[in-house]
Amino acid sequence: MRALALDLATETGFVNAIAGERNPRCGSWKLKRPGDEAARAYRKLGQFLRDEMVLERPEIVFIEAPVNIGAFLERDDQAPKGARFKTSSETISMLHGLVAIVHSICGGCYGIRCVQANVQSVRKHFLGAARPQDPKNAVLDRCHALGYLPRENKNHNIGDALALWDYGCATHCGAAPADLHLFGEGVQG
């Protein structure tokens, strides 16, 4: 089964490969530059997804579930009411918009199943711990160890997409043997 995994951000990491493939096709797409409007990222993501459907149409798409807005809050005793945003409301809005774009294009236009995965579930599967000390580098180290990426590639967006792809394939892309024989049917011997 061919699966597309997307680590959605202003630079989106992607993997589009058959489940279990040893050298999955992966990379990253720059959706917008600092200062660009979110609409640019939406258009670019739509164009990249359209192109993926032509190049190698997946049967399933994996994306990280959008983070609850409360996860973006950081304690700050100096801030009013004891909290401030670590991430701007524009970034939060854009991330949710990118998820909607994937669902509308892949699911709506092409009828491809879209599965959202919790980042802690992905890390628990890929690293053995949901909240490792340095998650970005731990994911890259694991990608290098598995041979998914060459050691010189330090792109965290691609690493996160590979972790998501690995998780998605393990949990949703179980493959049956090419020749399944029950109780000796069709077996010569």
N, C-alpha and C positions, 0 to 999 in steps of 0.2 A: 504494500500500500504506500503510495506517495503522500508525504506529509509536508506541509509548509508551516514553519514556526516563525513567529514575528516577535521580536523584542521591541515594542513600539516606543519611540522617543524621537527627538529632533533628528538624531542619527539612529535609524532603525536597523537592528541586526536581523538577518534572515537566514533560514536554512530551507532548502527545497530539495528533498531527497527521499528515496525509498527507505522505509523503516529497516533499520539494521545495517544500512550501507556503511562501509568502513571509511570512505572518503566523501562525506556529504558535501553537496554544493552549497556554499555559504558565502556571505559577504555582508555589506552594510550599504544603506541608502541614506544620503544626506537629504532630509526633507525640507529643512529651512536653515537659514543663517540667523544669528542673533539680530533682533530688531525686525525681522520679517513677520508678517501677520500669520496667524495660525492657518488661514485659508490657503496659503502657499503649501504648507505641510499636507493639508487635506488633498489638494490637487496632485501633488507629487506622489503621495501614497496611492491614490487612485490610479495614476499612470503606471506606477511600478506593479501594482496588483494586476492590472490589465495585461501588462507584458508577461507576467508570470503565468497567467492563464493561457497565453499563446505558446510560451516556451515549453513549460512542463506543468500542466494543470494538476494540482494536488487533489487527492480524494478527501482530505481533511486538513483543517487549518487550526493551529494552536496559537493562542495569544495569552499573555499574562492578564489575569483579571484586574480591572481597574482598582486601584487602592482606595479604600475608604478615606474620605477627606480628613477624618480624625487622625489618620496615620501621618499626615503632613504637619501636624501640630508639634511644636517643640516647647518644652517648659522654659520660661524666661521670667524670672522674678521681677525684672525691670519693665517688662511689657505690660500694657493695660490688661487687667483681669488675668495676669499670670501666664499668658500664652501668646505666641506669635507664629506666623506661618514661616516654615523653612523654605517653602516653594510658593511661587506666586500663583494667584488664582488663575492667571492666564495659562500657566503651564498645566495646572490641574485640569482646566477646561479642555485644553488641547489634547491631553492624554485620553480623556473620555471621548473626545471627538474622533480620535484615531481609531479607537475600538469600534465606534459606531460605523466608521468608513469600512473597516474590515467586514463587519457583519453585513452591511448593505451590499457591498460588491461581491464578496465571496459567497455569502449565504443567499442574499437576495437575487443577484444577477446570475450567478453560476450554480446555485443550488448545492454548494459545498458546505458540509457540516463544519461549524466553527465551535471550538471548545476553548473555554477560558480556564486557566489554571492559576491557582494561588502560588505566589512566589515562594512561600515557605515550603509548600508541598514539593515544588520543583527542586529546591535546594536540598531538602531532606532526601529525596530520591537520588540526586546527582552527587551530593557531598556527604550524605549520612548525617547532616545536621541542618536544621531549619534556619538557625541563626548563627552561622560561623563568625569568627572574629573579624575576618577580612573577606567578605563574601565575593566581591568582584575578582580579587586575585585568586581566591580558592577555586572559583569556577574556571578561570583561565588555566590554572595549574592542572586541573582535572581534564580539561579539553586537550592540553598538551600530552598528558599521560595516556589518554585514550587514542591519540593520534588524529584527533579531529582537526587540530590546528598545528601548523609548524611552530616551534618554540619562539621564533622571532615575531610572531603575530601576537600583539598585546591588545587587540581591540576588544574591550569589555562588552560592547554591543553584540558582536558576533558570538562571544563566549556565552552570554546569557541566552541568545537564540539557540545555540547548540544544546545547552542544558535543558531548555524548554522542549526542543525537538526530541532529545533523548527520553525525557520524562513522558511526553505525549505518545511517542512510539511504544514505550514500555507499557503504558496504561490503556491505550486505545487502538493499537495496531497489531494485535496478536495475529500471527499468520499460521494457517494450517499447513501441514506438509503438502507438497505438490501431489504426491500419490498417497492417499489415505486408504489403507486396507484394514477392514474390520474382520476379525475372526477368520483370517486366512483367505478372504475373498481376493481373487485375482493374483494370488501369490503362487509362483511356480515353485514346486519343490516337492 
